[in-house]
Amino acid sequence: MNIQIFGTKKCQDTRKAERYFKERNIKYQFIDMKEKGMSRGEFNSIKQAVGGIDSMINEKCKDTQLITLMKYLSDSDREEKLFENQQAVKTPIVRNGKKATVGYCPDIWKEWE
């Protein structure tokens, strides 16, 4: 297994995801989205694995203007806007090769083991 966790240190669900993998002695790589973020390839791979851009958008994001704007954009513009403003992505994103989850999903991670 090659686990990557994209999230922020302040996100409670991200910390729960890290604890989940630590308790099972599964090695993972943590990527702090405030420092680095996702590359275009990672973003597209995750988007494909989770079934589209809509499942990646954090409706509870602090940037309410951005979320409101994204509701009125076309799909391609919405994707570009989310890539540029990754603080609006729902965290944690846990990636295992071509598979990925958005949010805290221990049931799915258990299937990966």
N, C-alpha and C positions, 0 to 999 in steps of 0.2 A: 504494500500500500504506500502511496505517495500522497500524503495529506497536506493540503495547504489551507490555512484559515486566513481569510481576508476579513479584517474588522478593525475596531478601535479599542484602545485600552480601557476606555470609560464605558463601553457598551456591556451591559450585564449579560446579554445572550452570548456575546463573544467570549466572555470569561467562563460561562457555563460550558461552551463548546470546548474550550481549552482544557477545562477540568475533566470533561468526559473522556478526552483522549489521553490525558495524563493518568487517570485512574486505571486505564486499560493498558498502560505502557505502550501506547502507539505513538511513534515519533511523528511530529508534524512541523510544518514551517509556518510561522506567524508573520503575516504581512500587515503592517499598520497602515491603514488607508489614509491617515492624516499625513504620514510621511512620504509614502511611495505611491499607493494606488495601483490600479490594474493597467497592464499594457493593452493595446487594442486586440491582440490575439487572445489574451486571457478573457477579456470582456466578451468577445464574440463566442468563445467556447462556452463560457458560463451561461450566456444568453440562450444558446442553443440547448444546453443541458437542462435548463429549468423551464423551458417552454415559452420563451419570449421575454420581451422587455418589461411587460406589465407586472410580472411577478418579482422583478428586481427593484421596483420603485418603492421607496419608503414613504407611505402616505403621512406618517407622523413626523416627517423631517421638520427641523426648525425653520428651514427656508420655505415658508408657506407660499411665497410669491412664485418660486420656481415650480413647486408642485402644481399650483393653479395654472401656470403657463403651459406646463407639459400636457395638461388635459386637452388643450386646444391645438396642439401641434400634430402634424402628420407623423406616422410611425417612424420614418427615417429621421425626421428632425428631432423627435423625442429621443431616439436612440443616441443621436449626436449630442444632444443637450445633457443627457444622463452621463455619457462618457466624459464630457467636459466638467461636469459637476458631480463627482463621485461621492460627495458628502450626502447625496440624496439616495444612495443605494442602500437597500435593506441589509443589515449585517446580523450575524456573520454569514459570509459565503464560505462554505466548506467544499473543497474541490478534491476529487480523487481521480486523477487522470482525466478521462472524458466525462465522468459523472460529477454532478455538483448539486448542492442544496443551498437554499437561501433561508436564513433564519435558523432557529434551534430545532433540529430534526433528528433526535437520537434514534428513532425507529429505523430510519433510512441508513444511518451510519452503522447500525448493528448489522444490517444486511451486507455491508462492505467487508466486514471482518472475516 
